[in-house]
Amino acid sequence: MNKEVYIEDLGVKDYKETWDYQEELFQSILNLKIKNRREDTTEPTSNYFLFVEHPHVYTLGKSGDLSNMLLNEEELKAKEATFYKINRGGDITYHGPGQIVGYPILDLDNFFTDIHKYLRFLEEVIILTLKDYGLEAGRSEGETGVWLDVGTPFARKICAMGVRASRWVTMHGFALNVNANLGYFDNIIPCGIRGKGVTSLNVELGKVEIPLEEVKEKIKKHFQELFEAVFVEKSAASL
């Protein structure tokens, strides 16, 4: 089992370009797995982890309800935002500046073949990261992602998650609000969940801005520990 994970920080990148890049990496792993099975070989598969920050964009998962998008095409343009229907699980969410988006593209045969456990581990990475900032975060039953004040009238989501998996290969991932413009969430029913709020790390800490690189380092630490993985730095690819 190969526990090395190529980590790549793409900086600020268009959603569709990044999605295409994810698909390229995802397919390369799948192709090797199929080749190994067909030829009875054991060439190790690679794993990847992408950090990225997207311009304003709304994405709707394959099981999502389009009515949870509250803007029409003209209103989207006015907000300088784009919209995509995509092939992950989950409903609608927002990505934008001030948000850390993480896309683990892993062959779970290298770790454990359990999608439920995989999602819980991703949530735990974020829960532990927030704990480093003195915040007690948790899970909301039946609602993937990471929340604050679960079980109270003040429950609010700070990190959304949605993944796709095929032959135990994953793509898509999580979006942690760090310095996010929360006004953009008013244009959707986030994840199709009514009556619950959305928050951001800087709001919770009462600060204007939290350094994204600082938060990324904490995420990397907890991911490596939980997944027993080793990150290998990979220079930003030309998309």
C-alpha positions as CSV (number, residue, x, y, z in Angstrom):
1,M,0.0,0.0,0.0
2,N,1.3,3.4,-1.0
3,K,0.7,6.0,1.8
4,E,2.6,8.8,0.1
5,V,0.3,11.6,-1.1
6,Y,1.4,14.3,-3.6
7,I,0.2,17.6,-2.2
8,E,-0.2,20.5,-4.5
9,D,-1.4,24.1,-3.7
10,L,-3.0,25.5,-6.8
11,G,-3.6,29.0,-5.4
12,V,-6.6,30.8,-6.8
13,K,-8.0,28.7,-9.8
14,D,-11.2,28.6,-11.8
15,Y,-13.6,25.9,-10.6
16,K,-14.0,24.2,-14.0
17,E,-10.2,24.1,-14.7
18,T,-9.6,22.6,-11.3
19,W,-12.4,20.0,-11.8
20,D,-10.9,19.0,-15.1
21,Y,-7.5,18.5,-13.4
22,Q,-9.1,16.5,-10.6
23,E,-10.7,14.3,-13.3
24,E,-7.4,13.8,-15.0
25,L,-5.7,12.6,-11.7
26,F,-8.7,10.5,-10.8
27,Q,-8.8,8.8,-14.1
28,S,-5.0,8.1,-14.1
29,I,-5.5,6.2,-10.8
30,L,-8.5,4.3,-12.2
31,N,-6.7,3.4,-15.4
32,L,-3.7,1.9,-13.4
33,K,-6.0,-0.1,-11.2
34,I,-7.8,-1.5,-14.2
35,K,-4.4,-2.3,-15.9
36,N,-3.2,-4.0,-12.7
37,R,-6.3,-6.2,-12.5
38,R,-6.2,-7.0,-16.2
39,E,-2.5,-7.9,-16.4
40,D,-2.3,-9.3,-12.8
41,T,0.4,-6.8,-11.9
42,T,0.8,-4.7,-8.7
43,E,2.2,-1.4,-9.8
44,P,1.5,1.1,-6.9
45,T,-1.2,3.7,-7.5
46,S,-0.6,7.4,-6.6
47,N,-2.5,9.6,-4.2
48,Y,-3.0,13.4,-4.5
49,F,-4.2,16.2,-2.3
50,L,-5.1,19.6,-3.8
51,F,-5.5,22.9,-2.0
52,V,-7.3,25.6,-3.9
53,E,-9.2,28.8,-3.5
54,H,-11.9,29.4,-6.1
55,P,-13.5,32.6,-7.5
56,H,-17.2,32.9,-6.5
57,V,-18.9,29.7,-7.7
58,Y,-22.0,27.6,-6.8
59,T,-22.0,23.8,-7.4
60,L,-24.9,21.4,-7.3
61,G,-24.3,17.8,-6.5
62,K,-25.9,15.0,-8.6
63,S,-28.6,14.4,-5.9
64,G,-29.2,18.1,-5.4
65,D,-32.3,20.1,-6.0
66,L,-32.0,23.0,-8.4
67,S,-34.6,25.0,-6.5
68,N,-32.0,25.4,-3.7
69,M,-30.3,27.9,-6.1
70,L,-32.0,31.2,-5.5
71,L,-30.4,33.2,-8.3
72,N,-31.1,33.3,-12.0
73,E,-28.5,33.7,-14.7
74,E,-28.5,37.5,-14.7
75,E,-28.3,37.7,-10.9
76,L,-25.3,35.2,-11.0
77,K,-23.5,37.5,-13.4
78,A,-24.2,40.5,-11.2
79,K,-22.6,38.6,-8.3
80,E,-19.6,37.8,-10.6
81,A,-20.4,34.1,-9.8
82,T,-20.6,30.9,-11.9
83,F,-22.7,27.8,-11.4
84,Y,-22.0,24.1,-12.2
85,K,-23.9,20.9,-11.9
86,I,-21.2,18.4,-10.9
87,N,-20.7,14.7,-10.2
88,R,-20.2,14.6,-6.4
89,G,-22.7,13.7,-3.7
90,G,-24.6,16.3,-1.8
91,D,-26.7,19.3,-2.7
92,I,-25.7,22.9,-3.4
93,T,-22.8,24.7,-1.9
94,Y,-20.7,27.9,-2.5
95,H,-17.0,28.3,-3.0
96,G,-15.2,31.6,-3.0
97,P,-12.3,33.8,-1.8
98,G,-11.3,33.3,1.8
99,Q,-12.2,29.6,1.8
100,I,-9.8,26.7,1.9
101,V,-10.9,23.9,-0.5
102,G,-9.3,20.5,-0.2
103,Y,-9.6,17.8,-2.8
104,P,-8.1,14.5,-1.7
105,I,-7.8,12.2,-4.8
106,L,-6.9,9.0,-3.0
107,D,-6.9,5.3,-3.8
108,L,-8.6,4.0,-0.7
109,D,-7.1,0.6,-1.3
110,N,-3.9,2.3,0.0
111,F,-5.7,3.2,3.2
112,F,-9.0,1.5,4.0
113,T,-12.0,0.6,1.8
114,D,-14.8,2.3,3.7
115,I,-16.4,5.5,2.3
116,H,-18.3,6.1,5.6
117,K,-15.0,6.0,7.5
118,Y,-13.4,8.2,4.9
119,L,-16.0,10.9,5.3
120,R,-15.8,10.7,9.1
121,F,-12.0,11.0,8.9
122,L,-12.3,14.1,6.7
123,E,-14.7,15.6,9.2
124,E,-12.3,14.8,12.0
125,V,-9.4,16.5,10.2
126,I,-11.4,19.8,10.3
127,I,-12.8,19.2,13.8
128,L,-9.2,18.8,15.1
129,T,-8.1,21.9,13.1
130,L,-10.8,24.0,14.7
131,K,-9.9,22.6,18.1
132,D,-6.5,24.2,17.6
133,Y,-8.3,27.5,17.5
134,G,-10.2,26.8,20.7
135,L,-13.5,25.9,18.9
136,E,-15.5,22.8,19.8
137,A,-16.9,21.6,16.5
138,G,-18.8,18.4,15.7
139,R,-21.1,16.4,13.4
140,S,-24.8,16.8,12.8
141,E,-26.6,13.5,12.4
142,G,-27.5,12.8,8.8
143,E,-25.8,16.0,7.6
144,T,-22.3,15.6,6.3
145,G,-19.8,18.3,7.2
146,V,-18.6,20.1,10.3
147,W,-20.8,22.2,12.5
148,L,-20.7,24.4,15.6
149,D,-23.3,24.3,18.4
150,V,-24.9,21.1,17.1
151,G,-28.2,20.4,18.7
152,T,-29.0,24.0,19.6
153,P,-31.0,26.7,17.8
154,F,-27.7,28.3,16.9
155,A,-26.2,25.4,15.0
156,R,-24.2,26.6,12.0
157,K,-22.0,24.9,9.4
158,I,-18.4,25.9,9.0
159,C,-17.2,23.2,6.6
160,A,-19.1,21.6,3.7
161,M,-18.2,18.2,2.3
162,G,-19.1,16.2,-0.8
163,V,-17.2,13.4,-2.5
164,R,-17.3,11.1,-5.5
165,A,-15.8,7.6,-5.4
166,S,-15.4,4.8,-8.0
167,R,-13.4,1.6,-7.5
168,W,-12.4,3.1,-4.1
169,V,-10.8,6.2,-5.8
170,T,-12.0,9.5,-4.4
171,M,-12.4,13.1,-5.7
172,H,-14.0,16.4,-4.6
173,G,-13.7,17.0,-0.8
174,F,-14.2,19.8,1.7
175,A,-14.6,23.5,1.8
176,L,-13.7,25.2,5.1
177,N,-14.9,28.8,5.6
178,V,-11.9,30.8,7.0
179,N,-12.4,34.4,5.8
180,A,-15.4,33.7,3.6
181,N,-17.9,36.4,2.5
182,L,-21.0,34.8,4.2
183,G,-23.3,37.0,2.2
184,Y,-22.9,34.7,-0.8
185,F,-24.6,31.8,1.1
186,D,-27.8,33.9,1.2
187,N,-28.2,33.2,-2.5
188,I,-28.7,29.4,-1.9
189,I,-30.2,27.0,0.6
190,P,-26.8,25.6,1.6
191,C,-26.6,21.8,1.2
192,G,-30.4,21.9,0.9
193,I,-30.7,22.4,4.7
194,R,-33.2,25.0,5.8
195,G,-33.2,26.9,9.1
196,K,-29.5,26.5,10.0
197,G,-26.8,29.1,9.6
198,V,-23.4,29.2,8.1
199,T,-20.3,30.7,9.7
200,S,-16.6,31.3,9.1
201,L,-13.5,30.9,11.3
202,N,-12.7,34.6,11.3
203,V,-16.2,35.4,12.5
204,E,-16.1,32.8,15.3
205,L,-12.7,34.2,16.5
206,G,-13.7,37.8,16.1
207,K,-10.8,38.6,13.8
208,V,-10.7,40.4,10.4
209,E,-8.7,37.7,8.8
210,I,-7.0,34.4,9.6
211,P,-3.8,33.5,7.6
212,L,-4.9,30.7,5.2
213,E,-1.4,29.2,5.1
214,E,-1.5,28.8,8.9
215,V,-4.8,26.9,8.7
216,K,-3.5,24.8,5.8
217,E,-0.5,23.7,7.9
218,K,-2.9,22.5,10.7
219,I,-5.1,20.6,8.1
220,K,-2.0,18.9,6.7
221,K,-0.8,17.8,10.1
222,H,-4.1,16.3,11.1
223,F,-4.7,14.6,7.8
224,Q,-1.3,12.9,7.8
225,E,-1.8,11.7,11.4
226,L,-5.3,10.4,10.8
227,F,-4.7,8.7,7.5
228,E,-1.2,7.7,8.5
229,A,-0.1,9.4,5.2
230,V,3.1,11.1,4.2
231,F,2.8,14.3,2.1
232,V,5.2,14.8,-0.8
233,E,5.3,18.4,-2.0
234,K,4.4,18.8,-5.7
235,S,4.9,22.1,-7.5
236,A,1.8,23.7,-8.9
237,A,0.8,22.2,-12.2
238,S,0.0,24.3,-15.2
239,L,-3.7,23.9,-15.7
